[in-house]
Amino acid sequence: MKLSVTQEPLRLVEMDDAQLVELTQQGNEDAFSCLYDKYLPKIYKKVWFKIPAEYVEDVTHEIFIQVIRSLDNFRCESQFSTWLWTISQRQIADFYRSKQWKSINIEIEQEAIDDFEDIFFCHDSPDIETSIMLRQAMRKLPEHYQEIILLRFVDGYKFWEIAELTEKNLEATKSLYRRAIAELKIALGV
């Protein structure tokens, strides 16, 4: 897809994702910029939580490159956020496959801890020890538990949005969330 800057001023910020996708597919670079600006923080946070800090920017960059390459084939049969979430999942999995990592041992730097406090908690930030314990406990959880917790706290999705995104019914989503939180508490020793 070749993007170009539009010649006419559009009220892009007022458009929904489907409209922005359509304009982007027509080559409007400003429309893609709106989508990018809207979703970059969420994707970056998700990637930051899933992989070692030194690779976050590269993987995030790869996700958006894949979006540009694939956007012409996106037919709006699902929400753009669902499609983007799937691409990000695939790119994170590809990262681990390419590195052939079986387990992850990550040293948490002060800067990463500060970022973690900002992105994971909306209220009073926990102390550094609590942040470290939480991140380590999260990494012990099965992938589907990590995902629902991240979707809820990092991405800020409501339960019905998570259900739609993961293609599960609302009650199954809430049940999965409760199990994930229970397992997180066990991992934390609470």
URQUIMO-V982349 format. One record per residue. SS is DSSP state (H for helix, E for strand, - for the rest). Layout:
<<SS> <SS>>
This chain:
<<-> <-> <-> <E> <-> <-> <-> <-> <-> <-> <-> <H> <H> <H> <-> <-> <H> <H> <H> <H> <H> <H> <H> <H> <H> <-> <-> <E> <H> <H> <H> <H> <H> <H> <H> <H> <H> <H> <H> <H> <H> <H> <H> <H> <H> <H> <H> <H> <H> <H> <-> <-> <H> <H> <H> <H> <H> <H> <H> <H> <H> <H> <H> <H> <H> <H> <H> <H> <H> <H> <H> <H> <H> <-> <-> <-> <-> <-> <-> <H> <H> <H> <H> <H> <H> <H> <H> <H> <H> <H> <H> <H> <H> <H> <H> <H> <H> <H> <H> <-> <-> <-> <-> <-> <-> <-> <-> <-> <-> <H> <H> <H> <H> <H> <H> <H> <H> <H> <H> <H> <-> <-> <-> <-> <-> <-> <-> <H> <H> <H> <H> <H> <H> <H> <H> <H> <H> <H> <H> <H> <-> <-> <H> <H> <H> <H> <H> <H> <H> <H> <H> <H> <H> <-> <-> <-> <-> <-> <H> <H> <H> <H> <H> <H> <H> <H> <-> <-> <-> <H> <H> <H> <H> <H> <H> <H> <H> <H> <H> <H> <H> <H> <H> <H> <H> <H> <H> <H> <-> <->>
